Amino acid sequence: RQGGLTQDRCACFLQLPEGKVDECQEMLYRSDVSTDAEALPLWLADGHVMMEAPAHIECPEKPDTAQMVLDAASLLSQEHEHLDLVCSWSLALPGSFQKAEIRTIQEFAQRMLASMEAAERGWFFESWSGSNGSPERSLQACLERDWINLSATEQVMYPPDNHTRSLVYLHGFTCSGYDYLKEPHYVYRPKPKKKKAKGKASKDEEEEEELEPFPGLKVVFPTAPKRPITCYKGEVLHAWHDYITDHEGDQEDELSMEDLQETTARIHTLLDAEAALVGGKNVFLGGASQGCGTALHAALTYEGELGGVIGTMGHLLSCTPIKENWIAKKIPIFVYNGLEDSTMKWHEWVKATYCRLQDAKADIRIVLDEGVDHGENEDVWMRNFLTQNIKGSAAKSKSKG
């Protein structure tokens, strides 16, 4: 710079060592001589020095189960969220899982893609043809064998045991199905506690809660297409439908019925496919925020059976019909909302949208949480819904408000 190069001509990548991203970032961010503890070093603050690192899965050398490998792939996103670029990654599995089932390899690939997405400026695969690595794990070979699908529109988490139930869950506005692959615990349950040997456990051991997949549960996270959003001057974003208006959470926004009908047909096709595998009463549908209203609309217009519906931090669309024959099926609808939600304001207008279901005598169960804003508590709510329904419990959550 002192020699005359301007900032836009002085960009470079700094590669951090494999497996030491957090440690190196902490060291770099503390390297500033400034007395302001929160100030970044000048060479980082101007945004023209970017950090990259190869993907490194924190996993035992000999993991006990394929599930440990899958979860390690998801957790990799936490390491990548502050990186600009992942300079190298592959689908190399630990030795004992090199010959894993195809669906395990495919899920591993999708979870790895979700973690790569956390890096702001993208990623490089280890090798296209295998010249820099093993030919059988090159990107070309993985694509040809259908191990990885870079254009997948549904992200799937398979059960580690026999498939007996399915959940189709729709993400919120601007999000994607990959977001949930980075947070698999949203659809996990507390692991049954083992009996401990006599002696006092430490405080950390007492508080730690291990999670595991629900038995038999397959989870399908569809990703909405990218489309121009009218109220955002045509900005292209992931959305289940276009928004014509933006009332900033003060009331329901006008939407594109054409988009909604197109999305509904897609969700019905997914439900039919899952019902053919496990039966309609073992298929659940839900969604968050924009995905909540869309899922409720798809559920209430679906001719088949469903085991239950979950809607988190969203509302029932005014255009959604409520038919007597659907109510007669007695499909339970679980609604979860935060009372501090500034986007879906419960008392101001969201509550009234659900009154239509209550007035129609639908089996609706509403859970409201104090102090919870938009985007919070979703994992707790999803776990609550799955725990109640997968156990086959008929107990109802108390309706509030």
Residue pairs with C-beta under 8 A, 6 or more apart in sequence:
1 7
1 10
7 46
7 48
8 48
10 48
11 48
11 49
11 50
12 48
12 49
12 50
13 49
13 50
13 51
13 52
13 84
13 85
13 87
14 28
14 49
14 50
14 51
14 52
15 51
15 52
15 53
15 87
16 24
16 25
16 51
16 52
16 53
16 83
17 24
17 53
18 53
18 54
18 56
19 56
19 58
21 53
21 56
21 79
21 80
21 82
21 83
22 79
25 51
25 82
28 41
28 44
28 51
29 40
29 41
29 44
31 41
32 39
32 40
32 41
32 42
34 41
39 45
43 49
50 84
50 85
50 121
51 82
51 83
51 84
51 85
52 83
52 84
52 85
52 86
52 87
53 79
53 83
53 86
53 87
54 86
54 87
54 88
54 89
55 76
55 80
55 86
55 88
55 89
55 90
55 112
55 115
55 116
55 123
56 76
56 79
57 69
57 72
57 73
57 76
58 72
58 75
58 76
59 68
59 69
59 72
59 94
60 68
61 94
62 94
62 95
62 96
63 69
63 72
63 94
63 96
63 97
65 160
66 97
66 100
66 104
66 160
67 160
67 212
67 213
69 93
69 94
69 97
69 108
70 104
70 107
70 108
70 111
70 184
71 184
73 108
73 111
73 112
73 115
74 111
74 114
74 115
74 181
74 182
74 183
74 184
75 115
76 112
76 115
77 114
77 115
77 117
77 118
77 182
78 118
80 86
80 115
80 116
80 118
80 119
81 118
81 119
83 118
83 119
83 120
84 119
84 120
84 121
85 119
85 120
85 121
85 122
85 123
85 124
86 116
86 119
86 122
86 123
86 124
87 123
87 124
88 124
88 125
88 126
89 112
89 116
89 123
89 124
89 125
89 126
90 125
90 126
90 127
90 133
90 137
91 105
91 108
91 109
91 112
91 137
91 142
91 147
91 148
92 126
92 133
92 134
92 137
93 100
93 105
93 108
97 104
100 108
102 146
102 147
103 158
104 158
105 147
106 146
106 147
106 148
106 149
106 156
107 156
107 157
107 158
109 142
109 147
109 148
109 149
110 148
110 149
110 152
110 155
110 156
110 178
110 181
111 181
111 182
111 184
113 148
113 150
113 178
113 181
114 155
114 178
114 179
114 181
114 182
115 182
116 122
116 123
117 178
117 182
118 182
125 139
126 132
126 133
126 137
126 138
126 139
127 133
127 137
127 138
127 139
128 138
128 139
128 140
129 135
129 138
129 140
130 136
130 137
130 138
130 140
130 141
135 141
139 148
141 147
142 148
143 150
152 223
153 177
153 222
153 223
153 225
154 177
154 220
154 221
154 222
154 223
154 270
155 176
155 177
155 178
155 180
155 181
155 220
155 221
155 222
155 223
156 218
156 219
156 220
156 221
157 181
157 184
157 187
157 213
157 218
157 219
157 221
158 218
159 213
159 214
159 215
159 216
159 217
159 218
160 213
161 215
161 216
162 216
163 216
163 218
163 277
163 278
164 215
164 216
164 217
164 278
164 282
165 214
165 216
165 217
165 218
165 278
165 282
165 283
165 284
165 307
165 390
166 217
166 218
166 219
166 220
166 274
166 277
166 278
166 282
166 283
166 284
167 187
167 217
167 218
167 219
167 220
167 283
167 284
167 285
167 286
167 386
168 220
168 222
168 267
168 270
168 271
168 274
168 283
168 284
168 285
168 286
168 295
169 180
169 187
169 219
169 220
169 221
169 285
169 286
169 287
169 288
169 291
169 295
169 310
169 382
170 222
170 224
170 240
170 267
170 286
170 287
170 288
170 290
170 291
170 292
170 294
170 295
171 177
171 179
171 180
171 221
171 222
171 223
171 224
171 238
171 287
171 288
171 291
172 287
172 288
172 289
172 290
172 291
172 292
172 313
172 375
173 237
173 238
173 239
173 240
173 243
173 289
173 290
173 291
174 237
174 238
174 239
175 238
176 223
176 224
176 238
177 221
177 222
177 223
178 221
178 223
180 186
180 187
180 219
180 221
181 221
183 379
184 213
185 211
185 379
186 378
186 379
186 382
186 383
187 213
187 214
187 217
187 219
187 382
187 383
187 386
188 211
188 212
188 213
188 214
188 383
189 211
189 212
189 213
189 214
189 383
189 386
189 387
190 209
190 210
190 211
191 209
191 210
191 211
191 212
214 386
214 390
215 390
216 390
217 386
217 390
218 274
220 270
220 274
222 266
222 267
222 270
223 238
224 238
224 239
224 240
224 263
224 291
225 238
225 239
226 236
226 237
226 238
226 239
227 236
227 237
227 239
227 242
227 259
228 234
228 235
228 236
228 242
229 235
229 236
229 237
229 239
229 242
229 243
230 242
230 243
230 244
230 256
231 243
231 244
231 245
231 246
231 253
232 243
232 246
239 259
239 290
240 259
240 260
240 263
240 290
240 291
240 294
241 255
241 256
241 259
241 260
241 263
241 290
241 294
242 255
242 256
242 259
243 253
243 254
243 255
244 253
244 254
244 255
244 256
245 253
245 254
246 253
247 253
249 342
249 343
249 344
249 345
250 345
250 348
250 349
251 349
252 315
252 317
252 318
252 349
252 353
255 317
255 319
257 319
260 294
260 297
260 317
260 319
263 294
263 298
264 294
264 297
264 298
264 301
267 285
267 294
267 295
267 298
268 298
268 301
268 302
271 280
271 283
271 285
271 298
271 302
271 304
271 306
272 304
274 283
275 283
275 304
275 305
279 305
280 304
280 305
280 306
280 307
281 305
281 306
281 307
282 307
283 305
283 306
283 307
284 306
284 307
284 308
284 309
284 310
284 385
284 386
284 389
285 295
285 298
285 299
285 302
285 306
285 309
285 310
286 292
286 295
286 309
286 310
286 311
286 312
286 334
286 382
286 385
287 293
287 294
287 295
287 296
287 310
287 311
287 312
287 314
288 312
288 313
288 314
288 378
289 312
289 313
289 314
289 343
289 344
289 374
289 375
290 314
291 314
292 311
292 312
292 313
292 314
292 315
293 311
293 314
293 315
293 316
293 317
293 320
294 317
295 309
295 310
295 311
296 309
296 311
296 314
296 316
296 317
296 320
296 333
297 317
297 319
297 320
299 306
299 309
299 331
299 333
300 320
300 321
300 322
300 323
300 326
301 320
301 321
305 329
305 331
306 329
306 331
307 331
307 389
308 331
308 332
308 333
308 334
308 385
308 389
309 331
309 332
309 333
309 334
310 333
310 334
310 336
310 381
310 382
310 385
311 333
311 334
311 335
311 336
312 336
312 337
312 378
312 381
312 382
313 336
313 337
313 338
313 341
313 343
313 344
313 374
313 375
313 378
314 337
314 344
314 350
315 344
315 349
315 350
315 353
315 354
316 353
316 354
316 356
316 357
317 353
318 353
322 356
322 357
322 360
322 362
324 360
327 360
327 361
327 362
330 363
331 363
332 363
332 364
332 365
332 389
333 357
333 362
333 363
333 364
333 365
334 365
334 367
334 384
334 385
334 388
334 397
335 354
335 364
335 365
335 366
335 367
336 366
336 367
336 368
336 369
336 377
336 381
336 384
336 385
337 344
337 346
337 350
337 366
337 367
337 368
337 369
337 372
338 346
338 368
338 369
338 371
338 372
338 373
338 374
338 376
338 377
339 346
339 347
339 368
339 369
339 370
339 371
339 372
340 370
340 371
340 372
340 373
341 350
341 372
341 373
341 374
342 373
342 374
343 374
344 350
344 374
346 368
346 401
347 401
351 401
354 364
354 366
357 364
358 364
358 399
364 399
365 396
365 397
365 399
366 397
366 399
366 400
366 401
367 381
367 384
367 397
367 400
368 400
368 401
369 377
384 397
387 393
388 395
388 397
